[in-house]
Amino acid sequence: MTLGGERRAVQNPLVRYATDVGWTYVKPEEALRLRRGREGAVFFDVVVAQLQQLNPGIVDAQAAEQIIGRMLRVRPHIEGNLEVWEYLNGLKTVFVGEEKRERDVRFLDPDHVEKDIFHVTDEFAFTNGTKMIRPDVVFLINGIPILIVETKAATELEGIAKALDQIRRYHREGPELLSILQLHSLTHLIQYFYGATWNLERKGLFNWRDEQAGDFETLVKTFVEPHRILRVLTEFILFVRRDGELSKAVLRPHQMRAAERVVRRARDAERRRGLVWHTQGSGKTYTMITVAKRLIEDPAFENPTVLMLVDRNELEAQLFGNLEAVGFGNVVVARSKADLRKLLREDQRGLIVSMIHKFDDIPERINERSNVFVLVDEAHRTTGGDLGNYLMGALPNATYVGFTGTPIDKTAYGKGTFKVFGTEDPKGYLDKYSIRESIEDGTTVPLHYQLAPNELQPDRETMEQEFWALAELEGVSEIEELNRVLDRAVNLRNMLKNEDRVDQVAAFIAEHYEKVVRPMGYKAFVVAVDREACALYKDALDRVLDPSMSRVVISAGHNDPEHLAAHHISAADEKEVRKAFRKPGQRPEILIVTEKLLTGYDAPILYCMYLDKPMRDHVLLQAIARVNRPYEDEDGRRKTRGQIVDFVGIFDKLERALAFDSEDISGVVEGIEVLKARFEVLIEQGRTEFLPLAVGSSEDKKAESVLEQFRDREEREGFYKYFRELEELYEILSPDAFLRSFLKDYEALVSMYRLLRSCYEPNVPVDRSFLRKTARIVQEHTRTDRVAEPSEGHEIDAETLRRLAGEDKPDTVKVFNLIKAIYRLVADREHDQPYLIPIGERARAIAEAFEKRQISSQQALAELEELVGEYREAVAERQESQLSSEGFGVYWLLQREGVAQAREIAQQAAEAFSQYPHWKQSDEQERHVRTALYRGLIEAGVDNLELVDQVLQVLERAAQ
């Protein structure tokens, strides 16, 4: 038996592929030497040498050591991580005495990759003196750890989720190392994910899909290719400070791709137009900022002027706030038309932020340089009419790139946008990231709509005359323009604001929110037709809900009557409302809006939009995109969809409401009836394929039958995938009378899923994995007496295991009961009873052999009963032994390996552990302990000295 576990199946190929593309492999022992021990984070001598090499005449050996010391002493959290990123990007300085001035210090040379040194190592044991962590693989550039990779076997269920939990633990227990590392990757052969360190939410984890990537080898090689990693480090990481809180982001694959294409277009002397469509919620602003930064910093563009254009005050302030938040220095905001003309006439370089209307009536050819780059936000509505002509006449040789969060519509407006930006690319787009792609990547979640009861919807004829039939609404892209049209729709607005109707709609919203949305842990918007309607809905909702649950957010008018002025709030108060709404457990839970917050406001916790305002085309897409942001709560439950409840009948005429190519809006929104039909299909599948598998005259026999049927991992994975889709639909649809005839079968499928997960994955807390509404079913209905470990409060001991082995149950059931109990026992006690660790490993091996049908249930039961006997024997001996827990661990592990003098060696080891209590954190003390073990084995005539490594690995694992 081998005491230590073998390397994960993915780890060795990953390291090999890295060496294929230019990384040099360093064995863990050599890496430990270069790090000067387990408390070291960097290859110290390599960093010293490279600092001198990259900074000749500026950094000598002494200065290099001082710089490294400062970098290693950064604060062990995200603030320190930002400082290290600044070091890596050459933003830190050193005082040069001979020159009597500060000089920039280079840690990397991304432009001359041959000057950098690329190392990769594995089993990177690191301690901060209190805790020990052991990342699977670490990549270092010039001796500095940059990327940490956690690998899981392809066969491991939910391997990526487990790997992310490991990364989170490393942040908690080894923040000194993580304050230096900039990126993390997670892989289990099938997929390769990456993210920024100190951004540990599931939505911050991105699936790496290179343009030609397919198999694991290609995924690894394209991501860790040295040029690529250097680019990601220096160009695609952003630190963002908002409301006093620092956060970190790394660009997604489609953002990197678009940035590359825009910069390539900027270098193209022949083509000077481009259109980028990245769907709402996919990070368009960060892409624009990254492009602007690269254009300004690249010497090839010869100190250019970059103009970022928006079309309204709110977006200008929002963009400037984003630029400020990411630390973009030297940003000039054009305050007026005259100010803009002055900046362009006087040849201002760097970044200028302006609103498009400031180009109105601007003189022709005010600046004729060719290294002027105009990045236009919301291009579908910004450059229409005379403003576009003024802009392009003023800057005739500039390169223009439009960015839009919605596809270009089929109306005359849309054709104009393509004419301005899209004539130089096939199908009109320089880069495209569609709604369907964003849903597939998990960048956004799909949406579904539900039509409110007919009696709550406005009269259809009035809607047709005052909304659908109005030609000026076709292709409308601005909510202000929509509002101007609706202001003339007097009958429609009066109908929507009818007092009785408002009360009925509010009652419907309150009931729906309390029964459907709130139990899921999410929040909601009410979108009213105008500001007065917002006030009316607030009054009506306050009559049926606690007033603190909802809040009105509207623009203030100078001459507003009292009932509107009552809802005016200061900018500071609005900021607090926005902030509180984003957080679970804080109020308000419902925001009542009509224009504000319908663009540019991200609140991932927002699940449901109660839509009582007619909209179409771009305005509608932008509004409903508020509910498409991914969200994960603190228990790991993820938002799988967003919902719109439609009170005006817009979605009853979906093709008229969204005048886009069907390919572009494919999958954007589905009716709830489609989800019900899918639920019905899945339930029927469960009735025919899965529920009949529970065969037997008793509950135990049925459980045994199910467990036997699903011993094949692929069969289980197929059922798990099926069940997750079914569960997600139930979460959305419940409560609904439609579900009544399916509840019994759904509960049976829930029970089957819980049985399989708890037995075949006993280390997974299955009950916490359920979505909220299914979790309630589990709490109320699921029986747990068929195959069950003792409850959480029940003490597991040798007698418990003996009793489980002797129960009058089928062998298969007893096998799983014992495996689950042993898993619990090891997890609970391995820290002070390290001899349990190999018992747990053997139980895992038995479980795997049984699962793969290499042994029968009778053989598995016999081996587990033998393991129980071994544990009972160990407990009995432990009670008689005077050895410390570590000493007894050495004794038990060695005697199981057949070492005759195990007790004497363990006594010597116990004395060494006592003399060197910090051996797990101190390399020097660990050497003394290791020497004592070697001496004991040699004196006992034992040739297999590898036992020392195996024993210490077990004891270190117990300490983690």
C-alpha positions, 0 to 999 in steps of 0.5 A: 500500500502507498500512503501518499496519493498519486498525482492527479491525472491532469497535472503531468500532461499540463506541465509537459505541454507548458515545456513544449511552448517554452517553459522550463520545468523545475522539480519541487526539490529544486524549486524549494532550494530556489525559494530558500524554503517553504516560506519563500514565494519567489526564486530569489536568485533568479529575481535578483539576476533578472532585475539587474539584467533588465535594468542595467545601470539602475539596479545592482544586486543590493538594490535588487534585494531591497526591491524584492524585500519591499515587494514581498512585504506587501499587504496580504490581500487585494491591495497588496496584489495591486502593488505587486501588479504595479511592480510587474508593470514597471509602475514602481521606481527606485532612487538612483543615487548617481542620477539623483532621481527616481527611475522606473524598474522593469520586472518583465520585458513583454516586448522582448520575450527572449529576455524573460525566464519562464519556469513551471513547477509543481507541488508548490508547498508554501507556509506562512508559519501558521498554515500550509498550502500545496498548489498543484502547478505554479508558473513563474516569470523571472522568478516571480509566481504569476499563475497558479493552476489547480487540476482535477481528474476528468472523472471527478464530479464537479471537478471545477467547483472543487478546484475553485474551492481549493483556490478560495482556501489558498486565499484564506490560508496562504494570502502571502503567496496569493498577494503575488500571484495574478492569475489562476486556472482550473482544469479537469482535462475537458475544459480549461478555466481561468480567472484573476486572483482575488476575484473568487466568484464563480462568474469571475471564472472564464472558459478559455476558448482560443479561436482554434482551441479544441483538445486539452493540449491546445487549450493549455498551450494557447493559454500559457504560451509565453507571449500570451501570458505576458500580454494578459499580465500587462494588458488584460488585467484591471483593478477597479475601485468603486465606493471605496472597495477594490476589485479585480478583473481579467478580460474574457476571451471575447474581450481579448479577441476584440481588443486585438482586432481593434488595435490591428484595425488601428494599424491598418492604413487602408481600412479605418472603420469597424463595428464591435457588437458585444451583447449587453452584460458582456463587458463592453466598457472594459474592452473599450478602456483596454483598447484606449490604453493600448493605443495610447501606450503603444509607441507605434501609434506615435502619441495619438489622440483617442476620443471616447464618445458617448451620447448623454450626460449620465453615460459620460459620468459613468465612463469617466467613473470607470476610467477613474476606477481602473486608474486610467491617468491623464483623462481629459473631459471636454466640458463644452463645444468650445472646450472640445474645439480647443482641445482638437485645434491645439492637438491634445494628445492622450484620452479625451472623453466627450459627448457626441453632441459637442461636435454639433456645427464643429468646423471641418478638418479641425484636426487632420492627423491620422493617429486620431482614434475615435471609439464610439459607445452605443454606436447604433444611436450615436452617429445618426444624422448631422452629428455623424457628418460633423464628427467625420468632417472634423476628423477626416483621417481618423479611425472610427470604431463603433461599439454597441451592446445590441445588434443592429436593427433592420430599420433605416437607422440600422442600415445607417449604422452599418454604413458608417462603421460596418462597410469594411467587414464581412457581415458588417462586424469587426468583432461580434459576441452574440446573445447566444454565445454569451449564454453558452459561455455563462457571461449572461443568463437566458431570459423568459417572459410571462404575460400577465392576465389579460384583464391587467393588460391595456386595450389591444386596439389602443396599444396598436394605435398609440404604440405599434402603428407609430412609424417613428418608433421603429428602430428607436434606440434612446429611451428619451425618444421613446418617452417623447412618443409615449407622452403623446399616447395620452389614452394609453398612458391614462389606461396604464395609470388607471387607479383600479388597474394600478392597484390590481397590478400591484397586488399581482406583483406583490403575490408573485414576488412573495411566492416566486422571486423572494424564496429564490433570494433575488430582487425585482424592478417595476418599470412604470410608464412614466414618473407619475406612474412610479409614484402611483405604484409605490403607493399601491405596493405600500398597501400590500407590502412593507413600505421598506421593501420598495423604493422609487428611483426617478429623475427630479424635475424642477417643477414637480408636484408634491407627490413626485417631489416626495420621491426626490433623493440626493445623489448620495442617497441614490448611491446608497440605494443602488449599493444596498439593492445589489446586496442580499438581505438588504432593502430595498428589494424592489426598485420602481423605475421608468428611465433611470437604471434601465441602462448602465446599472448592473445588479446581478441579484436582479431576477425579475422585471415587472414591465408596465411600459411599452418598449421595443427594439434597442430600448427593450433589449437594453432594459431586459438585459438588466436581469441577464447578469449571472449571480451566485449566492454565498451557498453557491446557488446560481441564478440560471435565468432572468424573468420578465412579467409583461403587463403591456403585451409586448412579448405577445408580438415578439417579432414586432417588438424586436426588429432584428435578424433572427440569428442575432437575437436567437435565444434572447427570451422565451415564453414561460409556456416553452419552459412548461412544455420542456418540464413536462417532457423531462418529467415524462422522460423521468417516468419512463427512464429513471423511476422504473429503476427503483425495483423491490418490495422494500425501500432498502431493495429499491435503493439497492436497485437504483445504486446498482443501476447507476454504478457506471459513472457515465450513466450517473453523469447523464442522470445528474445533467438531466436532473439539473435541467429539471430542477432549474425549471422547477425553480422558475415555475414553482409555485404554479398549479401546472406543477400539481400533477407532476409533484409526486414524480418530481419528489421521487426524482429528487430523492433518487438524485439525493440518494446517488449523490450522497452515496457515490460522492459522499464528500459532497454536501448534497443537500446544500447543492439543491436550489432553494425551492427543491431544498425545501422539498428535501427538508419536508418530504425526502426520506433519509432512512434507506441509505443514510449516514448518522445525522450531523449531530451523531458521533461516529465511532468504532461502535457506529461502524460495527453496527452499520456493518451488521445491519439487516440491509442489502449488501449494496446498501451496507457498502454505501453506509460504511463508505459514507460513515468512514468519509465522515469519520476521516473528515472530522478527525484526521487532524488529530488522528492522522492514522485515519488518512490511509484508512480513508484512502483505502475506503476510497479505493474500495469505493472506486473498485466497486463502482467500476465493477472490479469487485462485487458488493460482497467483496466490497463489504468484506474489505470494508469490514476488514477496514472497520476492524483495523480502525477498531484495533487502532482505537484500542491501541491508541487508548493504551499508547502514551505517544503523541498523536503524531507519534502514534500516527508514525507508529501505526503507519509504519507497522501497517507497512510491516516495520518490525520496530515501528514502536521504537522508531515512533518514540524517537519521532515523537521526541523530535516532534516535541523538540521541533513543534513548528516542523510543518512551517519551518524548513530547518525544524522539518530537516531535524524531524526528517533526520530522526526518522531516517536514523530510526529506519536505518538503525532498524535495518529498513531499506525503504527510506521513501517511507519517511516522505510518505509518513510526513506527507500524511502528517502534513495533510492532517495539519491542513 
